[in-house]
Amino acid sequence: MPRATVFLTTLICVLTSDGSAQAVPNPGDRIRIKQVDGTVLTGTLTTFSLAAIQMSLGLDDRVADVPVARI
């Protein structure tokens, strides 16, 4: 029984880790952002700060400012 408890505890700790990005994006990288309301934006990262992320969308270079609080 103790072995099973240790195994299950380890398994739970390993499988319940938080998700994260693969790497810190740099301006010019393609990114995908899922907002709190479920909207997904895909585009090219222009700039980012602690308050917002700015990205260009599509071929017509529309710019979207996404507040970090909405991600």
C-alpha positions in Angstrom: 0.0 0.0 0.0 2.7 2.6 0.8 4.3 2.0 -2.6 1.0 2.6 -4.4 0.5 5.8 -2.4 4.0 7.1 -3.3 3.5 6.2 -7.0 0.1 7.9 -7.2 1.3 11.0 -5.4 4.3 11.3 -7.8 2.0 10.7 -10.8 -0.4 13.4 -9.6 2.5 15.9 -9.1 3.9 15.2 -12.5 0.7 15.3 -14.5 -0.9 18.4 -12.9 1.8 20.9 -13.8 0.7 24.2 -15.2 0.9 24.8 -19.0 3.4 27.3 -20.3 4.8 28.6 -23.6 7.5 26.7 -25.3 9.8 29.6 -25.4 9.7 33.4 -24.9 8.6 34.9 -28.2 10.5 37.6 -29.9 9.1 40.4 -32.1 8.5 38.9 -35.6 7.6 35.5 -34.3 4.2 34.0 -35.1 2.0 33.7 -32.0 -1.4 32.5 -31.0 -3.3 34.1 -28.1 -6.4 32.6 -26.6 -8.4 35.3 -24.7 -10.6 34.9 -21.6 -13.8 35.0 -23.8 -12.5 32.2 -26.0 -11.4 34.3 -28.9 -8.2 33.1 -30.5 -5.9 35.5 -32.4 -3.1 34.4 -34.6 -0.5 36.8 -36.0 3.0 38.2 -35.8 4.2 39.6 -32.5 5.1 43.3 -32.9 5.7 44.5 -29.3 4.9 43.4 -25.8 4.9 44.9 -22.3 3.6 44.0 -18.9 0.2 45.6 -19.8 -0.4 44.5 -23.4 0.7 42.5 -26.4 0.6 44.1 -29.8 0.4 41.9 -32.9 -0.2 42.3 -36.6 -3.0 40.1 -38.0 -3.3 38.9 -41.5 -1.9 40.2 -44.8 -3.4 43.7 -44.4 -1.2 44.3 -41.3 -4.1 45.1 -39.0 -2.8 45.7 -35.5 -4.4 44.2 -32.4 -3.6 45.4 -28.9 -4.5 42.6 -26.5 -4.4 43.5 -22.8 -2.5 40.9 -20.7 -5.5 40.7 -18.3 -7.7 39.3 -21.1 -5.3 36.4 -21.9 
